[in-house]
Amino acid sequence: MNMVQTSFPADSLQEQLPSNTQRYENTPPVPSSAIVIPSGLLSPQSFRDRISTNLPDGWQCYQNPAEGRSYFRNSTLRIMTESNITDERISRRVMDWSRAIVPLINRSTRDDYDIVLNVSESVEGGMGRCGYYLVDYDSEAIFWLRDVSTTLMGLPDVRSSMHLKHLLSEQFWIHCEYMPPPHRNFTPRAQGLLATLGTLCIDASSSTGSVSPFHQDECEMYSRSLAQVLKTGRTIEINWCLARLQSLLTQSRIINLFGEPNARADRNVVVNGQTAPLETATFVLWSIIMFNIPSIYLTRWNAIWVDRVTYTREWKKLTKDLTEEFLYGLITSGVIVIASIVLLELSTSGAVRSFAAAAMILALCGGYYAASLFSTLRTLGLYSRYTLG
């Protein structure tokens, strides 16, 4: 870019990842007011104009089939955006940016990509800031106009070309999930995914160490749903379904080093060097006091969190079991506390009263520690890196 003169400050055009979206953040309420609805019989054109969305020339509006969010595409300019171009100010800003980056685009003869622009919607004058990325549908990856660092983009360090391919592919499918391309037919790709789901289904049902991100039941459900959507022939719906599943599948492949020499062939194999931390002295002491129960739970936890990766289905099963055991423990602690209180009230023996007081204190401490341990494990599981399934 340093060799090309541009009409904007270099830092106002920002490389962006599709996953760095604000679509799931709260938005301010849209003002509304009472209006007069024209007669559809006597004033059909006015009625149609009232219920239609006015778009700039060359633009088409589409909706995400699952979430309903609108996005726009200009087939001539090959530009896609989620910025609200029905607002004249935003539309003008998108067009200004599309013209501004022409010198950068003209450095290449490629024409097999889309440009995604997300302009700032602030009321400040001028062009504001613009986040962007380019979509390569043939390579199923995203790229940018300039060389970028994985660190600055928020991507993990890259261990191989296959790893980088999967990272960029994951972002590609996230883009296609948010803005399913209306001009691309992913039907053959979706049919290939059916074969992949069938393979994963057999692997998950026949191997206890399967690295499939989906359970057997999920594979079957996804296959039926995808086949049903394929029968409709509806491009946007097919592309969205494919993108959602491919995004999840690619996440799993990144974690399991799919296609690399040291790929994880069994979920119990450590390939990233992420071993369980050593037990602290405090933890060991509490385990001894509590008859080694915390250590037993920690062992169960580490068994499903190999290489610091867990699967949601296994985590849910563990938390369900822990919840039941925790409730039983609370009931037992409650019984001990009540019995201790009764002994303290009825007994006149100093030894018995001391024993009852000690039992009550241990029961209360044990219940409190078990509750805190359970809460900690839930928090660790909530924020751990895992595959979906």
C-alpha positions in Angstrom: 0.0 0.0 0.0 2.9 2.3 0.6 3.5 2.4 -3.2 -0.1 3.5 -3.9 -1.5 7.0 -3.3 -4.8 6.9 -1.5 -7.4 9.5 -0.6 -7.8 8.5 3.0 -5.6 8.1 6.1 -4.1 4.6 6.2 -5.4 3.9 9.7 -9.0 4.7 8.8 -9.2 1.6 6.6 -9.0 -1.3 9.1 -8.6 -5.0 8.3 -11.3 -7.0 10.0 -12.3 -10.5 10.8 -15.9 -11.7 10.2 -16.0 -13.0 13.7 -15.3 -9.5 15.1 -18.9 -8.5 14.8 -21.2 -6.3 16.8 -24.3 -8.0 15.6 -24.9 -9.7 18.9 -24.6 -6.5 21.0 -27.5 -4.4 22.2 -28.7 -1.7 19.8 -30.5 1.6 20.5 -34.3 1.5 20.0 -35.6 2.6 16.6 -38.1 5.5 16.8 -41.6 4.8 15.6 -44.7 6.8 14.9 -48.3 6.4 13.7 -48.7 6.7 9.9 -51.5 6.5 7.3 -51.5 3.3 5.3 -52.5 4.1 1.7 -55.4 2.1 0.1 -54.1 -0.9 -1.6 -57.1 -0.9 -4.0 -57.3 2.8 -4.9 -53.6 3.7 -4.6 -51.7 0.4 -5.3 -48.4 2.1 -6.2 -48.5 4.2 -3.1 -49.3 1.1 -1.1 -46.4 -0.8 -2.6 -44.0 2.1 -2.1 -45.1 2.3 1.6 -44.3 -1.4 2.3 -41.1 -1.5 0.1 -37.5 -0.6 1.1 -35.9 2.0 -1.1 -32.3 1.0 -2.0 -29.7 2.8 -4.0 -29.3 1.7 -7.7 -27.5 -1.6 -8.1 -28.1 -2.8 -4.6 -30.1 -5.8 -3.5 -31.3 -6.5 0.1 -31.2 -10.0 1.6 -32.0 -11.4 5.1 -30.2 -13.9 7.1 -32.6 -16.9 7.1 -32.1 -17.7 10.7 -31.5 -14.4 12.5 -33.4 -12.1 10.1 -30.6 -9.4 9.9 -30.5 -7.6 6.6 -27.4 -7.4 4.4 -26.8 -5.9 1.0 -24.9 -6.7 -2.1 -24.0 -4.8 -5.2 -23.2 -7.3 -7.9 -21.4 -4.7 -10.2 -19.1 -3.5 -7.5 -18.9 -7.0 -5.8 -19.5 -5.3 -2.5 -21.4 -6.8 0.5 -22.2 -4.9 3.7 -24.3 -5.1 6.8 -24.2 -1.3 7.1 -27.7 0.2 6.7 -27.5 1.6 3.2 -31.2 2.5 3.4 -29.9 5.5 5.3 -28.6 8.0 2.7 -25.7 9.1 4.8 -24.5 5.5 5.4 -25.1 4.7 1.7 -23.0 7.6 0.6 -20.2 6.6 3.0 -20.2 3.0 1.7 -19.9 4.4 -1.9 -17.2 6.8 -0.9 -15.1 4.0 0.6 -15.7 1.7 -2.5 -14.3 4.5 -4.7 -11.4 5.2 -2.3 -10.1 1.6 -2.3 -10.1 1.4 -6.1 -6.3 2.1 -6.3 -5.7 -0.8 -4.0 -8.0 -3.1 -5.9 -6.5 -2.2 -9.3 -3.2 -3.6 -8.2 -4.6 -7.1 -8.9 -6.3 -8.5 -12.0 -8.4 -10.9 -9.8 -12.2 -10.6 -10.0 -13.2 -13.8 -8.2 -14.0 -12.2 -4.8 -16.4 -10.1 -2.9 -15.4 -7.1 -0.8 -17.1 -6.7 2.6 -17.3 -3.1 3.9 -18.5 -2.2 7.3 -18.5 1.6 7.7 -18.9 3.6 10.9 -22.4 4.8 11.4 -21.5 7.8 13.6 -22.8 11.2 12.8 -19.3 12.6 12.4 -18.6 14.2 9.0 -16.4 12.7 6.3 -15.8 9.1 5.5 -15.2 7.9 9.1 -13.7 4.5 9.6 -14.2 1.4 7.5 -13.6 -2.2 8.4 -13.2 -4.6 5.5 -12.1 -8.0 4.3 -12.3 -9.9 1.0 -14.0 -13.2 0.4 -12.4 -15.8 -1.8 -15.2 -18.3 -2.7 -13.0 -20.6 -4.7 -10.4 -21.1 -1.9 -13.0 -20.8 0.8 -10.9 -18.3 2.7 -10.8 -14.6 3.4 -7.9 -12.2 2.8 -7.1 -8.5 2.8 -5.7 -5.8 0.6 -2.5 -5.5 2.7 -0.2 -7.8 4.4 -1.4 -8.4 8.0 -0.1 -10.0 11.1 -2.0 -12.8 12.8 -1.2 -11.2 16.2 -2.7 -7.8 15.2 -5.8 -9.6 13.7 -6.3 -11.5 16.9 -5.6 -14.9 15.4 -3.5 -17.6 17.2 0.1 -18.3 16.2 0.3 -20.4 13.1 2.0 -23.8 13.3 1.6 -24.8 9.6 0.2 -23.8 6.3 -2.7 -26.2 6.9 -3.4 -24.5 10.2 -3.5 -21.1 8.5 -5.8 -22.5 5.9 -8.2 -23.7 8.5 -8.1 -20.4 10.4 -9.0 -18.4 7.3 -11.5 -21.1 6.3 -13.3 -20.8 9.6 -13.6 -17.0 9.1 -14.9 -17.6 5.6 -17.7 -19.9 6.8 -18.5 -17.4 9.6 -18.9 -14.8 6.9 -21.2 -17.1 4.9 -23.2 -17.8 8.0 -23.8 -14.1 8.7 -24.2 -13.1 5.0 -25.1 -16.2 2.9 -23.9 -15.4 -0.6 -27.0 -15.2 -2.9 -24.9 -15.5 -6.1 -23.0 -18.7 -5.2 -24.4 -22.3 -5.4 -23.0 -24.3 -2.6 -25.2 -27.3 -3.3 -22.4 -29.7 -4.3 -20.5 -28.6 -1.2 -23.5 -29.3 1.0 -23.8 -32.7 -0.5 -20.2 -33.4 0.3 -21.0 -32.3 3.9 -23.6 -35.0 4.1 -20.9 -37.6 3.4 -18.8 -36.0 6.1 -21.7 -36.1 8.6 -22.2 -39.8 7.8 -18.6 -40.6 8.4 -18.6 -38.7 11.7 -21.8 -40.5 12.8 -20.2 -43.9 12.3 -17.0 -42.8 14.0 -18.9 -41.3 17.0 -21.1 -44.4 17.4 -18.3 -47.0 17.0 -15.4 -45.4 19.0 -15.2 -44.1 22.5 -12.2 -41.9 21.5 -13.9 -40.3 18.5 -12.8 -36.7 17.9 -16.1 -36.0 16.1 -17.4 -32.6 17.3 -20.9 -34.0 16.9 -22.7 -36.8 18.8 -24.2 -39.6 16.8 -27.7 -38.2 17.3 -26.6 -34.8 16.2 -25.0 -36.1 13.1 -28.2 -37.9 12.2 -30.3 -34.8 12.9 -28.0 -32.4 11.0 -28.0 -34.9 8.0 -31.8 -35.0 7.9 -32.2 -31.3 8.2 -29.5 -30.5 5.6 -31.0 -33.1 3.2 -34.5 -31.5 3.7 -33.1 -28.0 2.9 -31.3 -29.3 -0.2 -34.6 -30.6 -1.5 -36.0 -27.1 -1.6 -33.2 -25.8 -3.8 -33.3 -22.4 -2.0 -29.8 -21.0 -2.4 -29.6 -18.7 0.7 -31.0 -21.3 3.0 -28.6 -24.0 1.7 -25.6 -21.7 2.0 -26.5 -20.7 5.5 -27.0 -24.3 6.7 -23.7 -25.3 5.1 -21.9 -22.4 6.6 -23.1 -23.0 10.1 -22.1 -26.6 10.1 -18.8 -26.0 8.3 -17.9 -23.3 10.8 -18.4 -25.8 13.7 -16.6 -28.5 11.9 -13.6 -26.3 11.1 -13.3 -25.2 14.7 -13.0 -28.8 15.6 -10.4 -29.4 12.9 -8.3 -26.5 14.1 -8.3 -27.9 17.7 -7.6 -31.5 16.5 -4.9 -30.5 14.0 -6.8 -32.0 11.1 -4.7 -32.7 8.1 -1.4 -32.2 10.0 1.2 -34.8 10.7 0.4 -34.9 14.5 -3.3 -34.8 14.1 -5.3 -35.9 17.2 -6.5 -39.4 16.3 -8.1 -40.0 19.7 -9.7 -37.5 22.0 -7.6 -38.7 24.9 -4.4 -37.8 23.1 -2.4 -34.7 24.1 -1.2 -32.9 20.9 -0.9 -29.3 22.1 1.1 -29.9 25.3 -1.7 -28.7 27.5 -1.4 -31.1 30.4 -3.4 -30.8 33.7 -1.8 -28.5 36.3 -0.3 -30.0 39.4 -2.5 -30.1 42.5 -1.6 -27.3 45.0 -0.7 -28.1 48.6 -3.9 -26.4 49.8 -6.0 -28.6 47.5 -4.2 -31.7 48.6 -4.8 -30.8 52.3 -8.5 -30.2 51.7 -8.8 -33.4 49.8 -7.3 -35.3 52.8 -9.7 -33.6 55.2 -12.6 -34.4 52.9 -11.7 -38.1 52.4 -10.1 -37.5 49.0 -13.4 -36.5 47.4 -12.1 -33.3 45.7 -9.3 -35.3 44.1 -11.8 -37.8 42.8 -13.8 -35.0 41.2 -10.7 -33.3 39.8 -9.7 -36.6 38.2 -13.1 -36.9 36.6 -12.8 -33.3 35.4 -9.3 -33.9 33.8 -10.5 -37.0 32.1 -12.9 -35.0 29.9 -10.6 -32.0 29.6 -7.7 -33.6 27.9 -5.3 -31.1 26.3 -7.6 -28.4 27.8 -10.3 -29.3 25.3 -13.7 -30.7 26.2 -16.9 -31.5 24.4 -20.1 -30.0 25.4 -22.0 -33.3 25.6 -19.4 -34.7 28.1 -19.3 -31.4 30.0 -23.1 -31.4 30.4 -23.0 -35.0 31.5 -20.4 -34.3 34.1 -22.2 -31.2 35.5 -25.4 -33.2 35.6 -23.8 -35.9 37.7 -22.0 -33.3 39.9 -25.3 -31.5 40.4 -27.0 -34.6 41.6 -24.1 -35.6 43.9 -23.9 -32.0 45.2 -27.5 -32.1 46.2 -27.0 -35.4 47.9 -24.0 -33.9 49.7 -26.1 -30.9 50.8 -28.8 -33.2 52.2 -26.2 -35.2 54.1 -24.6 -32.1 55.4 -28.0 -30.8 56.5 -28.8 -34.0 58.3 -25.4 -33.9 60.1 -26.0 -30.3 61.1 -29.5 -31.0 62.4 -28.2 -34.0 64.3 -25.4 -32.0 65.8 -27.7 -29.2 66.9 -30.0 -31.8 68.6 -27.0 -33.4 70.4 -25.8 -30.0 71.5 -29.2 -29.2 72.9 -29.9 -32.6 74.6 -26.5 -33.9 75.7 -24.9 -32.8 78.9 -21.6 -34.7 78.1 -18.8 -32.4 77.2 -17.2 -35.0 74.9 -20.5 -35.5 73.0 -21.1 -31.8 72.7 -17.6 -31.2 71.4 -18.0 -34.1 68.9 -21.3 -32.6 67.8 -19.9 -29.1 67.4 -16.9 -30.5 65.4 -19.2 -32.5 63.2 -21.4 -29.5 62.5 -18.4 -27.3 61.7 -17.0 -29.9 59.3 -20.4 -30.3 57.7 -20.8 -26.6 57.1 -17.2 -26.2 55.8 -17.6 -29.3 53.6 -20.8 -28.0 52.1 -19.4 -24.5 51.5 -16.2 -25.9 50.0 -18.1 -28.3 47.8 -20.3 -25.4 46.6 -17.3 -23.2 45.8 -15.5 -26.1 44.0 -18.6 -26.8 41.9 -19.0 -23.1 41.0 -15.3 -23.0 40.0 -15.6 -26.0 37.8 -18.6 -24.6 36.1 -16.8 -21.3 35.4 -13.8 -23.2 34.0 -16.0 -25.2 31.7 -17.9 -22.1 30.6 -14.8 -20.3 29.4 -12.8 -23.3 28.3 -11.9 -23.9 24.7 -14.0 -26.7 23.4 -15.6 -28.2 20.3 -19.3 -28.1 19.9 -21.4 -31.2 19.9 
